[in-house]
Amino acid sequence: MQVDATPAAGRMPALYLSHGAPPLADDALWPGQLAAWAAGLPRPKAILMISAHWEEAPLALGATETVPLVHDFWGFPEHYYRVRYEAPGAPGLAEKVRKALRAPGTPVQDIPDRGLDHGAYVPLVEMFPAADVPVLQVSMPTLDPRRLMETGRRLAPLRDEGVLIVGSGFFTHNLAALRHTGPTPPGWSAEFDAWGREALDARDVDALLDFERKSPAGRLAHPRTEHFAPLFVTMGAAEDELDSQRSVIDGFWMGLAKRSVQFG
């Protein structure tokens, strides 16, 4: 099934969400938070996903016909591998993304058999369970915050055509250092989350772009930065609406900050 994006009334928000892992579906609280968030959004004509779990240069567009899932995780119970999310493709949106991003020296490639990884489909299952909104996933061609913001700027006009732009990562992400089993998150996760909330509330873009140096415990919270990087695509797509930023979900899951924000 193929459904193309068509203009919608008004501008869609842009989101950055913490996407969890396959067991998110079994959490007592988080799925309901994601569902309630989606219920409060205008209905999108299509969803453009940028996930921490797909780095590819030059920037790549995923499947636009039948959209498969990529079960890019290991060692989980079998039922997590049986999850299905048969969203329709968005070939029309793909063409608009190509036109928005192609420029001399910045090619765009197609990988038509690349489906939705768990950074994309795990939250979508909770937010749009009917799988009736066309979805396109694109790769992150770099982890450089400024270049990712520029990518978001070039994608921003799609929001006026009913496209929900979603950066999917995790507000803190250091599994190797995570030895947390009690009710209190580890200090590095709590400190970075508090700093990030304050920087977002202050619209301190310069600090966020330089988070590895400006934040407390930044290199512990993100020893590799791919889970924070999608935030910058979202910020670029909403650069003229940063004053509208609000945290829709906060708190911690297994010690990791699940802060998720909406612009617009």
C-alpha positions in Angstrom: 0.0 0.0 0.0 1.3 3.5 -0.9 -0.1 6.7 0.5 1.6 10.0 -0.3 1.8 13.1 1.8 -0.7 15.8 0.8 -0.9 19.3 2.3 -2.5 19.6 5.7 -4.0 22.6 7.4 -1.5 24.3 9.6 2.0 23.3 10.5 2.9 20.0 12.2 5.1 20.0 15.3 8.6 18.6 15.3 9.5 16.0 18.0 12.5 14.5 19.7 11.7 11.4 21.6 13.5 8.9 23.7 12.6 5.6 22.1 13.5 2.9 24.6 14.2 -0.6 23.6 11.8 -3.5 22.6 10.8 -4.0 26.3 9.3 -0.5 26.3 6.0 -2.2 25.3 6.0 -4.0 28.7 6.5 -0.9 30.8 3.6 0.1 33.0 3.8 3.8 32.2 5.7 4.8 29.1 3.5 3.3 26.4 0.6 5.3 27.7 2.6 8.4 27.8 3.6 8.0 24.1 0.0 7.2 23.2 -1.4 10.3 25.0 1.2 12.4 23.3 0.2 11.2 19.8 -3.5 11.6 20.6 -2.8 15.3 21.3 -1.1 15.9 18.0 -2.7 16.9 14.7 -3.0 13.9 12.5 0.0 13.7 10.3 -0.2 13.1 6.6 3.2 11.3 6.8 6.0 10.7 9.4 9.6 11.3 8.7 11.8 9.4 11.1 15.5 10.1 12.0 16.7 7.4 14.3 19.9 7.0 16.3 20.2 3.5 14.8 20.8 4.4 11.2 24.0 6.2 10.3 24.7 6.2 6.6 26.6 8.7 4.5 25.7 10.2 2.1 22.2 10.6 3.6 20.0 7.7 2.6 16.3 7.2 2.1 14.8 3.9 3.3 12.0 1.8 1.9 9.2 3.7 0.1 7.1 0.7 -1.1 6.5 -2.1 1.4 8.2 -0.9 4.6 9.9 -3.9 6.5 11.2 -3.8 10.0 14.8 -4.2 11.0 15.1 -6.2 14.3 18.5 -4.7 15.1 18.9 -6.1 18.6 20.1 -9.3 20.0 19.4 -11.6 23.0 15.8 -10.6 23.6 12.9 -13.0 24.1 11.4 -14.3 20.8 8.2 -12.3 21.0 10.0 -9.1 20.4 11.1 -10.4 17.1 7.5 -11.2 16.1 6.4 -7.5 16.4 4.9 -6.2 13.1 4.3 -2.6 12.0 3.0 -2.6 8.4 3.0 1.1 7.8 2.4 2.3 4.2 5.3 3.7 2.2 5.6 7.4 1.3 7.2 7.7 -2.2 5.9 11.2 -2.6 7.5 12.3 0.6 10.7 10.6 -0.4 10.8 12.7 -3.6 10.3 15.9 -1.6 13.1 14.9 0.8 15.4 14.3 -2.2 14.6 17.8 -3.6 15.0 19.4 -0.2 18.4 17.9 0.6 20.1 17.5 -2.7 22.7 20.1 -3.4 26.2 20.3 -4.9 28.4 18.2 -2.7 25.5 16.7 -0.7 24.2 13.7 -2.6 21.2 11.7 -1.5 21.1 7.9 -2.0 18.2 5.4 -1.9 18.4 2.1 0.0 15.0 0.7 -1.0 15.2 -2.5 1.1 16.1 -0.7 4.4 13.2 -0.8 6.7 12.3 0.8 10.1 14.8 0.0 12.9 13.7 -0.3 16.5 14.4 3.4 17.1 11.6 4.1 14.6 9.0 1.3 15.0 9.2 0.8 18.8 7.7 4.3 19.6 5.5 4.3 16.5 3.8 1.1 17.6 2.7 2.9 20.8 1.9 6.3 19.2 0.2 5.2 15.9 -0.7 1.6 16.5 -3.0 1.4 13.5 0.0 1.7 11.3 -2.1 3.8 8.9 0.2 6.8 8.5 2.9 6.6 5.8 6.4 6.5 7.2 9.8 7.2 5.7 13.0 6.8 7.6 16.2 8.6 6.6 19.7 8.1 7.8 22.0 10.4 9.8 24.9 11.1 7.5 27.0 12.6 10.3 27.0 13.1 14.0 28.1 16.7 13.8 25.4 18.8 15.6 25.7 21.8 13.3 25.5 19.8 10.1 22.4 17.9 11.5 20.8 21.2 12.3 21.3 22.3 8.7 19.7 19.1 7.6 16.7 19.9 9.8 16.5 23.4 8.4 16.2 22.1 4.9 13.5 19.6 5.9 11.5 22.3 7.8 9.1 23.2 4.9 7.7 19.7 5.0 6.0 20.5 8.3 3.7 22.9 6.4 2.7 19.9 4.2 1.5 17.7 7.1 4.7 15.9 7.7 5.6 15.0 11.3 9.4 15.1 11.7 10.6 12.9 14.5 14.1 12.6 15.8 14.4 9.4 17.8 17.2 8.8 20.3 17.6 8.7 24.1 18.3 11.7 26.2 21.0 9.8 28.1 22.5 6.6 26.7 25.4 4.7 28.3 24.6 1.1 28.6 28.1 0.1 29.6 28.1 2.4 32.6 24.6 1.5 33.6 24.5 -0.6 36.7 21.3 0.8 38.1 18.6 -1.4 39.6 17.1 0.9 42.3 14.6 3.8 42.2 17.3 6.5 41.8 19.0 7.1 38.5 22.8 7.2 38.3 24.3 10.6 39.0 25.6 11.1 35.5 22.2 10.5 33.9 20.3 12.8 36.4 22.9 15.6 36.0 22.9 15.5 32.2 19.1 15.4 32.1 18.8 18.4 34.5 21.3 20.3 32.4 19.6 19.5 29.2 16.2 20.5 30.5 17.6 23.9 31.6 19.4 24.4 28.3 16.2 23.6 26.3 14.1 25.9 28.5 16.7 28.7 28.1 16.8 28.1 24.3 20.6 27.9 24.7 21.3 26.5 21.3 25.1 27.1 21.5 25.3 25.1 24.7 23.3 22.2 23.3 25.4 22.2 20.1 28.6 22.0 22.3 27.0 19.6 24.8 30.0 17.3 25.1 32.0 20.1 26.6 29.4 22.4 28.2 27.3 19.7 30.0 28.1 17.9 33.3 28.9 14.3 32.7 28.3 14.8 29.0 30.8 12.1 27.9 29.4 9.7 30.5 25.8 10.4 29.4 26.8 10.0 25.7 30.1 8.2 25.3 29.0 8.0 21.7 26.6 10.7 20.6 24.3 9.0 18.2 21.3 9.0 20.6 21.5 12.8 21.3 22.2 13.6 17.6 18.6 13.3 16.3 17.7 16.3 18.6 19.6 18.6 16.3 17.7 17.6 13.2 14.5 18.3 15.2 15.8 21.7 16.4 16.8 22.6 12.8 13.4 21.7 11.6 11.9 24.0 14.3 14.5 26.7 14.5 11.9 29.5 14.2 9.8 27.9 17.0 12.3 27.1 19.7 10.4 29.3 22.1 7.5 26.7 21.9 9.7 23.9 23.2 8.2 21.8 26.0 9.1 18.5 27.6 6.2 16.2 27.1 7.7 13.1 28.8 10.4 13.1 31.5 11.7 10.8 34.2 13.9 7.7 33.8 13.7 4.2 32.5 16.2 1.7 33.9 18.3 4.7 34.9 18.3 6.4 31.5 16.6 9.8 31.0 13.6 9.4 28.7 13.0 13.2 28.2 11.1 13.8 25.0 10.3 17.3 23.7 7.9 18.9 21.2 8.5 22.1 19.2 5.5 23.8 17.7 
